[in-house]
Amino acid sequence: MEITSTVKYLGDLSTECTHLKSNSVIVTDAPTDNNGKGLKFSPTDTVATGLVSCMITVMGIKARESEIKFNDIRAEVTKMMGSNPRRISEIRVKILIEESWSSREKTIMENTAKTCPVAKSLHPDVVQKIEFIYTKEIIS
């Protein structure tokens, strides 16, 4: 099995994560509420952001397969932490869609997003509040 990535401790609660196939790098920092400086994504930030990145990626795949217009999509992510134990307790997502999708297309794309691999991999105790906001309506 091929190694996906490496992680190196940089000191001062920071890590460097390297994706081996592409050599792309993510540097993390501990958050301010957990002894860090909060200067970069925290490891839990990457999990929450990864959820949304996965959702948008699989939506893009489904759009391509189904010939659904998929150009102007973005999202806002809010991660909430719990304690005892310290963990991600909730991830709130607003997916902002500036496409004119039919009711059927909306259903297809929303179901696709909600069943992405990361969403299905998170523990059931992690609340996932997903909101789809459509900024354009279909003009008949």
Buried (B, 14 or more C-beta within 10 A) or exposed (E): EEEEEEEEEEEEBBBEBBEEEEEEEBBBBBBEEEEBEEBBBBBBBBBBBBBBBBBBBBBBEBBEEEEBEBEEBEBEBEBBBEEEEEEBEBBBBBBBBEBEBEEEBBEBBBEBBBEBEBBEEBEEEBEBEBEBEBEEEEEE
